[in-house]
């Protein structure tokens, strides 16, 4: 059994060293496992356990032109999010990371959990198109720093290397 504990990660929580360590361990955890859903489930569990001050972390996957809830940790979530709406939909529409200090000031924010105050969303690309997003919510205002964004961006090559072709169809109808 593969286990990631605080003693197996290096660096203080929230440091680039910590994010590097988590990325290395997630790479080892997913190595050789072809099932994308199993990998996303394990990744969301590990990150939720090892990232401080968050109340929701998970994936939304592009299906038929909209984001559909994938593996996550936290309270019950919105199931479908249209492209261009909310923080997640904006990340898809722009293809860019969205770091929101106060979700209540984000035009069109979709409140799946009323406790969420700040949010970080990273688009995951496969063959040049956004196939999913990693969505992280916090009950704290201004939770996500530029360093946190950089730390999560370190994980994008791993996330983009997963077996997306098993579930993704370009321009799926």
MARBA-3410 file (N, C-alpha, C, O; in Angstrom, 1 decimal):
173
0.8,-1.2,0.0,0.0,0.0,0.0,0.9,1.2,0.0,1.9,1.3,0.7 ~ 0.5,2.2,-0.8,1.2,3.5,-0.9,0.6,4.5,0.1,-0.6,4.6,0.2 ~ 1.5,5.1,1.0,1.0,6.0,2.0,1.8,7.3,1.9,3.0,7.2,1.9 ~ 1.1,8.4,2.0,1.8,9.7,2.0,1.4,10.3,3.4,0.3,10.5,3.7 ~ 2.4,10.5,4.2,2.2,11.0,5.6,3.0,12.3,5.7,3.9,12.6,4.9
2.7,13.1,6.7,3.6,14.3,6.9,5.1,14.0,7.0,5.9,14.8,6.6 ~ 5.4,12.8,7.5,6.8,12.4,7.6,7.4,12.1,6.3,8.7,12.0,6.1 ~ 6.6,11.8,5.2,7.2,11.5,3.9,7.2,12.7,3.0,7.8,12.6,1.9 ~ 6.6,13.8,3.4,6.7,15.0,2.6,7.8,15.9,3.2,8.0,15.9,4.4 ~ 8.5,16.7,2.4,9.5,17.6,2.9,9.0,19.0,2.8,8.1,19.3,2.0
9.6,19.9,3.5,9.3,21.3,3.5,8.1,21.7,4.3,7.2,20.9,4.4 ~ 8.1,22.9,4.8,6.9,23.4,5.5,5.8,23.5,4.6,5.9,23.8,3.4 ~ 4.6,23.3,5.1,3.3,23.4,4.3,3.3,24.8,3.7,3.6,25.8,4.3 ~ 2.9,24.8,2.4,2.8,26.1,1.7,4.1,26.6,1.1,4.1,27.6,0.5 ~ 5.2,25.8,1.2,6.5,26.2,0.6,6.6,25.5,-0.8,6.0,24.5,-1.0
7.4,26.0,-1.6,7.7,25.3,-2.9,8.3,24.0,-2.7,8.0,23.0,-3.4 ~ 9.1,23.8,-1.6,9.7,22.5,-1.3,8.6,21.5,-1.0,8.6,20.4,-1.4 ~ 7.6,22.0,-0.3,6.4,21.1,0.1,5.7,20.7,-1.2,5.3,19.5,-1.3 ~ 5.4,21.6,-2.1,4.7,21.3,-3.3,5.5,20.4,-4.2,5.0,19.5,-4.9 ~ 6.8,20.6,-4.3,7.7,19.7,-5.0,7.6,18.3,-4.5,7.5,17.3,-5.2
7.7,18.2,-3.2,7.6,16.9,-2.5,6.2,16.2,-2.8,6.2,15.0,-3.1 ~ 5.1,17.0,-2.7,3.8,16.4,-3.0,3.8,15.9,-4.5,3.2,14.9,-4.8 ~ 4.3,16.7,-5.4,4.3,16.4,-6.8,5.1,15.1,-7.0,4.6,14.2,-7.8 ~ 6.2,15.0,-6.4,7.0,13.8,-6.6,6.3,12.5,-6.0,6.3,11.5,-6.7 ~ 5.6,12.7,-4.9,4.9,11.6,-4.3,3.7,11.2,-5.2,3.3,10.0,-5.3
3.0,12.2,-5.7,1.8,12.0,-6.6,2.3,11.3,-7.8,1.6,10.4,-8.4 ~ 3.4,11.6,-8.4,4.0,11.0,-9.5,4.2,9.5,-9.3,3.9,8.6,-10.1 ~ 4.8,9.2,-8.1,5.0,7.8,-7.7,3.7,7.1,-7.5,3.5,5.9,-7.9 ~ 2.7,7.7,-6.9,1.4,7.1,-6.6,0.7,6.8,-7.9,0.0,5.7,-8.0 ~ 0.8,7.6,-8.9,0.0,7.4,-10.2,0.8,6.6,-11.2,0.2,6.1,-12.2
2.1,6.3,-11.0,2.9,5.6,-12.0,2.4,4.2,-12.2,2.1,3.5,-11.3 ~ 2.2,3.9,-13.5,1.7,2.6,-13.8,0.2,2.3,-13.7,-0.3,1.3,-14.1 ~ -0.5,3.3,-13.2,-2.0,3.1,-13.1,-2.6,3.9,-14.3,-2.6,5.1,-14.4 ~ -3.3,3.1,-15.2,-3.9,3.7,-16.4,-5.2,4.3,-16.2,-5.7,5.1,-17.0 ~ -5.9,4.0,-15.0,-7.3,4.5,-14.9,-7.3,6.0,-14.4,-6.8,6.3,-13.3
-7.8,6.9,-15.2,-7.7,8.3,-14.9,-8.6,8.7,-13.7,-8.2,9.5,-12.9 ~ -9.7,8.0,-13.6,-10.6,8.4,-12.4,-10.0,7.9,-11.1,-10.0,8.6,-10.1 ~ -9.4,6.7,-11.1,-8.7,6.3,-9.9,-7.5,7.2,-9.5,-7.3,7.5,-8.4 ~ -6.8,7.7,-10.5,-5.7,8.6,-10.3,-6.2,9.9,-9.8,-5.6,10.5,-8.8 ~ -7.2,10.5,-10.4,-7.8,11.8,-9.9,-8.3,11.6,-8.5,-8.2,12.6,-7.7
-8.9,10.5,-8.2,-9.5,10.3,-6.9,-8.4,10.3,-5.8,-8.5,10.9,-4.8 ~ -7.3,9.6,-6.1,-6.2,9.5,-5.2,-5.5,10.9,-5.1,-5.1,11.3,-4.0 ~ -5.3,11.6,-6.2,-4.7,12.9,-6.1,-5.5,13.8,-5.3,-5.0,14.6,-4.5 ~ -6.8,13.8,-5.5,-7.7,14.8,-4.7,-7.6,14.4,-3.2,-7.6,15.3,-2.4 ~ -7.5,13.1,-2.9,-7.4,12.7,-1.5,-6.1,13.2,-0.8,-6.1,13.7,0.3
-5.0,12.9,-1.5,-3.7,13.3,-1.0,-3.6,14.8,-0.8,-3.2,15.3,0.2 ~ -4.0,15.6,-1.8,-3.9,17.0,-1.8,-4.8,17.6,-0.7,-4.4,18.5,0.1 ~ -6.0,17.1,-0.5,-7.0,17.6,0.5,-6.4,17.3,1.9,-6.6,18.2,2.8 ~ -5.7,16.2,2.0,-5.1,15.9,3.3,-3.8,16.7,3.6,-3.5,17.0,4.8 ~ -3.1,17.1,2.6,-1.8,17.8,2.8,-1.7,19.2,2.5,-0.6,19.8,2.5
-2.9,19.9,2.2,-2.9,21.3,1.9,-3.7,21.9,3.0,-4.9,21.5,3.3 ~ -3.2,22.9,3.7,-3.8,23.5,4.9,-4.9,24.5,4.5,-4.8,25.1,3.4 ~ -5.9,24.7,5.3,-6.9,25.7,5.2,-7.7,25.7,3.9,-7.9,26.7,3.3 ~ -8.1,24.5,3.5,-9.0,24.3,2.4,-10.3,23.6,2.8,-10.2,22.8,3.8 ~ -11.4,23.8,2.2,-12.6,23.1,2.5,-13.2,22.3,1.3,-14.1,21.6,1.5
-12.5,22.4,0.2,-13.0,21.6,-1.0,-11.8,21.5,-2.0,-11.1,22.5,-2.2 ~ -11.6,20.4,-2.6,-10.6,20.2,-3.6,-11.0,19.1,-4.5,-11.3,18.0,-4.0 ~ -11.0,19.3,-5.8,-11.4,18.3,-6.7,-11.3,18.7,-8.2,-10.7,19.8,-8.5 ~ -11.8,17.8,-9.0,-11.7,18.0,-10.4,-13.1,18.1,-11.1,-14.0,17.5,-10.7 ~ -13.1,19.0,-12.1,-14.3,19.0,-13.0,-13.7,18.7,-14.3,-12.7,19.1,-14.7
-14.4,17.8,-15.0,-14.0,17.2,-16.3,-14.9,17.7,-17.4,-16.1,17.7,-17.3 ~ -14.3,18.1,-18.5,-15.0,18.6,-19.7,-15.8,17.4,-20.3,-15.1,16.4,-20.7 ~ -17.1,17.5,-20.5,-17.9,16.5,-21.1,-19.0,17.3,-21.9,-19.7,18.1,-21.3 ~ -19.1,17.0,-23.2,-20.2,17.6,-24.0,-20.2,19.1,-23.8,-21.3,19.7,-23.8 ~ -19.1,19.8,-23.8,-19.0,21.2,-23.8,-19.3,21.9,-22.5,-19.4,23.1,-22.4
-19.3,21.1,-21.4,-19.5,21.7,-20.0,-18.6,21.0,-19.0,-18.2,19.8,-19.3 ~ -18.4,21.6,-17.9,-17.6,20.9,-16.8,-18.6,20.0,-16.0,-19.7,20.5,-15.6 ~ -18.1,18.8,-15.8,-18.9,17.9,-15.0,-18.1,17.4,-13.8,-16.9,17.1,-13.9 ~ -18.7,17.3,-12.6,-18.0,17.0,-11.4,-17.3,15.7,-11.6,-17.8,14.7,-12.0 ~ -16.0,15.7,-11.1,-15.2,14.5,-11.1,-14.8,14.1,-9.6,-15.5,14.6,-8.7
-13.8,13.4,-9.4,-13.3,13.0,-8.1,-13.0,14.3,-7.2,-12.4,15.2,-7.7 ~ -13.4,14.3,-6.0,-13.2,15.4,-5.1,-13.2,15.0,-3.6,-13.6,13.9,-3.3 ~ -12.8,15.9,-2.8,-12.9,15.8,-1.3,-13.6,17.1,-0.8,-13.2,18.2,-1.2 ~ -14.6,16.9,0.0,-15.3,18.1,0.6,-16.8,17.8,0.6,-17.2,16.7,0.4 ~ -17.5,18.9,0.8,-19.0,18.8,0.8,-19.5,18.5,-0.6,-18.8,18.7,-1.6
-20.8,18.2,-0.7,-21.5,18.0,-1.9,-21.3,19.2,-2.8,-21.3,20.3,-2.3 ~ -21.1,19.0,-4.1,-20.7,20.0,-5.0,-21.6,20.2,-6.1,-22.5,19.4,-6.4 ~ -21.5,21.3,-6.8,-22.3,21.6,-8.1,-21.8,20.5,-9.0,-20.7,20.1,-9.1 ~ -22.8,19.9,-9.8,-22.5,18.8,-10.7,-22.0,19.3,-12.1,-21.1,18.7,-12.6 ~ -22.6,20.4,-12.6,-22.3,20.9,-13.9,-22.1,22.4,-13.9,-22.8,23.1,-13.2
-21.0,22.8,-14.6,-20.7,24.2,-14.6,-20.5,24.6,-16.1,-19.6,24.0,-16.8 ~ -21.3,25.5,-16.6,-21.1,25.9,-18.0,-19.7,26.6,-18.2,-19.3,27.4,-17.3 ~ -19.1,26.4,-19.4,-17.9,27.1,-19.7,-18.2,28.6,-19.7,-19.2,29.1,-20.2 ~ -17.3,29.4,-19.1,-17.4,30.8,-19.0,-18.2,31.3,-17.8,-18.3,32.5,-17.6 ~ -18.7,30.4,-17.0,-19.4,30.8,-15.8,-18.7,30.4,-14.5,-18.1,29.3,-14.5
-18.7,31.2,-13.6,-18.0,31.0,-12.3,-16.5,30.9,-12.5,-16.0,31.2,-13.6 ~ -15.8,30.7,-11.4,-14.3,30.6,-11.5,-13.8,29.5,-12.4,-12.9,29.7,-13.2 ~ -14.4,28.3,-12.2,-14.0,27.1,-13.0,-14.3,27.3,-14.5,-13.4,27.1,-15.3 ~ -15.5,27.8,-14.8,-15.8,28.0,-16.2,-15.0,29.1,-16.9,-14.7,29.0,-18.0 ~ -14.6,30.1,-16.1,-13.7,31.1,-16.6,-12.3,30.6,-16.9,-11.7,30.9,-17.8
-11.8,29.7,-16.0,-10.5,29.0,-16.2,-10.5,28.3,-17.6,-9.5,28.3,-18.3 ~ -11.7,27.6,-17.9,-11.8,26.9,-19.1,-11.8,27.9,-20.3,-11.1,27.7,-21.3 ~ -12.6,28.9,-20.2,-12.8,29.8,-21.3,-11.5,30.6,-21.6,-11.3,30.9,-22.8 ~ -10.7,30.9,-20.6,-9.5,31.7,-20.8,-8.3,30.8,-21.0,-7.3,31.2,-21.5 ~ -8.4,29.5,-20.5,-7.2,28.6,-20.5,-6.2,29.1,-19.5,-5.0,28.6,-19.6
-6.5,29.9,-18.5,-5.6,30.5,-17.6,-6.0,30.1,-16.2,-7.1,30.0,-15.8 ~ -5.0,30.1,-15.3,-5.2,29.9,-13.9,-6.0,31.1,-13.3,-5.8,32.2,-13.7 ~ -6.9,30.8,-12.5,-7.7,31.8,-11.8,-7.4,31.7,-10.3,-7.7,30.7,-9.6 ~ -6.9,32.8,-9.8,-6.6,32.9,-8.3,-7.5,34.0,-7.8,-7.2,35.2,-8.1 ~ -8.5,33.7,-7.0,-9.5,34.6,-6.5,-9.3,34.8,-5.0,-9.5,33.9,-4.3
-9.0,36.0,-4.6,-8.8,36.3,-3.2,-10.1,36.4,-2.4,-10.1,35.9,-1.3 ~ -11.2,36.8,-3.1,-12.5,36.9,-2.4,-13.5,36.5,-3.5,-13.8,37.3,-4.4 ~ -14.1,35.3,-3.3,-15.0,34.8,-4.3,-16.3,35.7,-4.4,-17.0,35.7,-5.5 ~ -16.6,36.4,-3.4,-17.8,37.2,-3.4,-17.7,38.5,-4.2,-18.6,39.1,-4.6 ~ -16.4,38.8,-4.6,-16.2,39.9,-5.5,-15.9,39.4,-7.0,-15.6,40.3,-7.8
-16.0,38.1,-7.2,-15.8,37.6,-8.5,-17.2,37.6,-9.3,-18.1,36.9,-8.8 ~ -17.3,38.3,-10.3,-18.6,38.4,-11.1,-19.0,37.0,-11.6,-18.2,36.4,-12.3 ~ -20.2,36.6,-11.2,-20.7,35.3,-11.7,-20.2,34.1,-10.9,-20.3,33.0,-11.3 ~ -19.7,34.4,-9.7,-19.2,33.3,-8.9,-20.4,32.3,-8.6,-21.5,32.7,-8.3 ~ -20.1,31.0,-8.7,-21.1,30.0,-8.4,-20.8,29.5,-7.0,-19.7,28.9,-6.8
-21.7,29.7,-6.1,-21.5,29.3,-4.7,-22.0,27.9,-4.4,-23.1,27.6,-4.1 ~ -21.1,26.9,-4.6,-21.4,25.5,-4.3,-21.4,25.3,-2.8,-22.2,24.5,-2.2 ~ -20.4,25.9,-2.1,-20.3,25.8,-0.7,-20.2,27.2,-0.1,-19.3,28.0,-0.4 ~ -21.2,27.6,0.7,-21.3,29.0,1.1,-20.1,29.4,2.1,-19.9,30.5,2.3 ~ -19.4,28.4,2.6,-18.3,28.6,3.4,-17.0,29.1,2.7,-16.1,29.6,3.2
-17.0,28.8,1.4,-15.8,29.2,0.6,-15.7,30.7,0.4,-16.6,31.4,0.2 ~ -14.5,31.2,0.7,-14.1,32.6,0.6,-13.1,32.9,-0.5,-13.2,34.0,-1.1 ~ -12.2,32.0,-0.8,-11.2,32.2,-1.9,-11.1,30.9,-2.6,-11.5,29.8,-2.2 ~ -10.5,31.0,-3.8,-10.5,29.9,-4.7,-9.3,30.0,-5.7,-8.9,31.1,-6.1 ~ -8.8,28.8,-6.0,-7.7,28.7,-7.0,-8.1,27.6,-8.0,-8.4,26.5,-7.6
-8.1,27.9,-9.3,-8.5,26.9,-10.3,-7.5,26.9,-11.4,-7.0,27.9,-11.9 ~ -7.0,25.6,-11.7,-6.0,25.4,-12.7,-6.5,24.6,-13.8,-7.0,23.5,-13.6 ~ -6.5,25.1,-15.0,-6.9,24.4,-16.2,-5.9,23.3,-16.5,-4.7,23.5,-16.5 ~ -6.4,22.1,-16.9,-5.6,21.0,-17.2,-5.8,20.7,-18.7,-6.9,20.6,-19.2 ~ -4.7,20.7,-19.5,-4.8,20.6,-20.9,-4.3,19.3,-21.4,-3.3,18.7,-20.9
-4.9,18.8,-22.5,-4.5,17.6,-23.2,-4.6,17.9,-24.7,-5.7,18.4,-25.1 ~ -3.6,17.7,-25.5,-3.6,18.0,-26.9,-4.0,19.5,-27.2,-4.7,19.7,-28.1 ~ -3.6,20.4,-26.3,-3.8,21.8,-26.5,-5.2,22.3,-26.0,-5.4,23.5,-26.1 ~ -6.0,21.4,-25.6,-7.4,21.9,-25.1,-7.6,21.6,-23.7,-7.0,20.6,-23.1 ~ -8.4,22.4,-23.0,-8.7,22.2,-21.6,-9.6,21.0,-21.5,-10.7,21.0,-22.1
-9.2,20.0,-20.7,-10.0,18.8,-20.5,-10.6,18.7,-19.1,-11.5,17.9,-18.9 ~ -10.0,19.5,-18.2,-10.5,19.4,-16.8,-9.9,20.7,-16.1,-9.1,21.4,-16.6 ~ -10.4,20.8,-14.9,-9.8,21.8,-14.0,-9.6,21.2,-12.6,-10.4,20.3,-12.2 ~ -8.6,21.7,-12.0,-8.4,21.4,-10.5,-8.9,22.6,-9.8,-8.4,23.7,-10.0 ~ -9.8,22.4,-8.9,-10.5,23.5,-8.2,-10.2,23.3,-6.7,-10.4,22.2,-6.1
-9.7,24.4,-6.1,-9.4,24.3,-4.7,-10.1,25.5,-4.0,-9.9,26.7,-4.4 ~ -10.9,25.3,-3.0,-11.6,26.3,-2.3,-11.1,26.4,-0.8,-10.6,25.4,-0.3 ~ -11.2,27.6,-0.3,-10.8,27.8,1.1,-11.8,28.6,1.8,-12.5,29.5,1.2 ~ -12.0,28.3,3.1,-12.9,29.2,3.9,-12.3,30.5,4.4,-12.9,31.2,5.1 ~ -11.0,30.7,4.0,-10.3,31.9,4.4,-10.2,32.9,3.2,-9.8,32.4,2.1
-10.4,34.2,3.4,-10.1,35.2,2.4,-8.6,35.2,2.1,-7.8,35.0,3.0 ~ -8.2,35.5,0.9,-6.8,35.6,0.5,-6.0,34.4,0.9,-4.8,34.5,1.2 ~ -6.6,33.2,0.8,-5.9,32.0,1.2,-4.7,31.7,0.3,-3.6,31.2,0.7 ~ -4.9,31.9,-1.0,-3.9,31.4,-2.0,-3.0,32.5,-2.5,-3.4,33.5,-3.1 ~ -1.7,32.3,-2.2,-0.7,33.3,-2.5,-0.2,32.9,-3.9,-0.5,31.9,-4.5
0.6,33.8,-4.5,1.3,33.5,-5.7,2.2,32.3,-5.6,2.3,31.5,-6.5 ~ 2.8,32.1,-4.4,3.6,30.9,-4.1,2.7,29.6,-4.2,3.2,28.6,-4.7 ~ 1.5,29.7,-3.6,0.6,28.5,-3.7,0.3,28.2,-5.2,0.3,27.1,-5.6 ~ 0.0,29.3,-5.9,-0.3,29.1,-7.3,0.9,28.4,-8.0,0.7,27.5,-8.8 ~ 2.1,28.9,-7.8,3.3,28.3,-8.4,3.4,26.9,-8.0,3.8,26.0,-8.8
3.1,26.6,-6.7,3.2,25.2,-6.2,2.3,24.3,-6.9,2.7,23.2,-7.3 ~ 1.0,24.7,-7.1,0.1,23.9,-7.8,0.4,23.8,-9.3,0.2,22.7,-9.9 ~ 1.0,24.8,-9.8,1.4,24.8,-11.2,2.5,23.7,-11.5,2.6,23.2,-12.6 ~ 3.3,23.5,-10.4,4.3,22.4,-10.5,3.7,21.0,-10.8,4.3,20.2,-11.4 ~ 2.4,20.9,-10.4,1.7,19.6,-10.6,1.1,19.5,-12.0,0.7,18.4,-12.4
1.0,20.6,-12.7,0.3,20.5,-14.0,1.0,19.5,-15.0,0.2,18.8,-15.7 ~ 2.3,19.4,-15.1,2.8,18.4,-16.0,2.4,17.0,-15.7,2.1,16.2,-16.6 ~ 2.3,16.7,-14.4,1.8,15.3,-14.0,0.3,15.2,-14.4,0.0,14.2,-15.0 ~ -0.5,16.2,-14.0,-1.9,16.1,-14.3,-2.2,16.0,-15.8,-3.1,15.3,-16.2 ~ -1.4,16.7,-16.6,-1.6,16.7,-18.0,-1.0,15.4,-18.7,-1.4,15.1,-19.8
-0.2,14.7,-18.0,0.3,13.4,-18.5,-0.5,12.2,-18.2,-0.2,11.1,-18.7 ~ -1.6,12.4,-17.4,-2.5,11.3,-17.1,-3.2,10.8,-18.3,-3.1,11.4,-19.4 ~ -3.8,9.7,-18.2,-4.5,9.0,-19.3,-5.8,9.6,-19.8,-6.8,9.0,-19.8 ~ -5.7,10.9,-20.2,-6.9,11.6,-20.6,-7.5,11.0,-21.9,-8.8,11.1,-22.0 ~ -6.7,10.5,-22.8,-7.3,9.9,-24.0,-8.4,8.8,-23.7,-9.2,8.5,-24.6
-8.3,8.2,-22.5,-9.3,7.2,-22.2,-10.7,7.7,-22.0,-11.7,7.0,-22.1 ~ -10.8,9.0,-21.7,-12.2,9.6,-21.4,-12.5,10.8,-22.2,-13.7,11.2,-22.3 ~ -11.5,11.4,-22.9,-11.7,12.6,-23.6,-11.8,12.5,-25.1,-11.0,11.8,-25.7 ~ -12.8,13.1,-25.6,-12.9,13.1,-27.1,-12.8,14.6,-27.5,-13.6,15.4,-27.0 ~ -12.0,14.9,-28.5,-11.9,16.3,-28.9,-13.2,16.8,-29.5,-13.9,16.1,-30.3
-13.6,18.0,-29.0,-14.9,18.6,-29.5,-16.0,17.6,-29.3,-16.9,17.6,-30.2 ~ -16.1,16.9,-28.2,-17.2,15.9,-28.0,-18.5,16.6,-28.1,-18.7,17.7,-27.5 ~ -19.5,15.9,-28.7,-20.8,16.5,-28.8,-21.7,16.0,-27.7,-22.9,16.3,-27.6
END
